[in-house]
Amino acid sequence: MVDPIPVRPITPGMGCAALLLALGATATPAWAALNSFSRLDQVGRWVIERKTTPEGGISCRAYIPSGGTWFNSNVRIGADGSVVVPDGLQYSPDAAELAQVQDALRRCRADMIYVP
């Protein structure tokens, strides 16, 4: 008579390892908010947003929402820190509000942790 093949029970450690291996093999990476802007804060009329690139870079922007397209309808802060007003829009600057917006952009660009 042939001895039966010994069967070892699955231990909790082996079960967890098998589950993690199966999940890792079938899961797709989660790139939440990667390459798209996410709202961080609002300073008066201005909205502060951030985008993270796959390389780990941070882009921040500030604008006054108008319901239109980004370049044609929003008063925004340009890359050089100046206020960009599209043709046909009126904007009356408030120096204190602009200083707060510039400070929020500085904090946004400085670190991944943004404290309003």
Solvent accessible surface area in square Angstrom, and as a share of the most:
residue,aa,sasa,rsa
1,M,235,1.05
2,V,133,0.76
3,D,121,0.63
4,P,115,0.73
5,I,151,0.76
6,P,118,0.74
7,V,134,0.77
8,R,187,0.68
9,P,106,0.67
10,I,135,0.68
11,T,66,0.38
12,P,115,0.72
13,G,53,0.51
14,M,98,0.44
15,G,30,0.29
16,C,78,0.47
17,A,60,0.47
18,A,61,0.47
19,L,109,0.54
20,L,125,0.62
21,L,136,0.68
22,A,55,0.43
23,L,97,0.48
24,G,59,0.57
25,A,84,0.65
26,T,109,0.64
27,A,68,0.52
28,T,115,0.67
29,P,93,0.59
30,A,97,0.75
31,W,160,0.56
32,A,96,0.74
33,A,51,0.39
34,L,39,0.19
35,N,91,0.46
36,S,58,0.38
37,F,63,0.26
38,S,43,0.28
39,R,143,0.52
40,L,55,0.27
41,D,28,0.15
42,Q,90,0.40
43,V,19,0.11
44,G,54,0.52
45,R,103,0.37
46,W,0,0.00
47,V,2,0.01
48,I,0,0.00
49,E,18,0.08
50,R,19,0.07
51,K,51,0.22
52,T,31,0.18
53,T,34,0.20
54,P,76,0.48
55,E,153,0.69
56,G,51,0.49
57,G,33,0.31
58,I,51,0.26
59,S,43,0.28
60,C,12,0.07
61,R,58,0.21
62,A,0,0.00
63,Y,29,0.11
64,I,28,0.14
65,P,68,0.43
66,S,65,0.42
67,G,84,0.81
68,G,41,0.40
69,T,86,0.50
70,W,58,0.20
71,F,140,0.58
72,N,114,0.58
73,S,28,0.18
74,N,8,0.04
75,V,9,0.05
76,R,31,0.11
77,I,13,0.07
78,G,15,0.14
79,A,117,0.91
80,D,122,0.63
81,G,29,0.27
82,S,54,0.35
83,V,47,0.27
84,V,50,0.28
85,V,61,0.35
86,P,16,0.10
87,D,147,0.76
88,G,80,0.77
89,L,64,0.32
90,Q,175,0.78
91,Y,39,0.15
92,S,83,0.53
93,P,93,0.59
94,D,69,0.36
95,A,84,0.65
96,A,70,0.54
97,E,20,0.09
98,L,33,0.17
99,A,64,0.49
100,Q,107,0.48
101,V,0,0.00
102,Q,66,0.29
103,D,56,0.29
104,A,0,0.00
105,L,1,0.00
106,R,139,0.51
107,R,67,0.24
108,C,0,0.00
109,R,122,0.44
110,A,77,0.60
111,D,75,0.39
112,M,108,0.48
113,I,132,0.67
114,Y,27,0.10
115,V,105,0.60
116,P,112,0.70
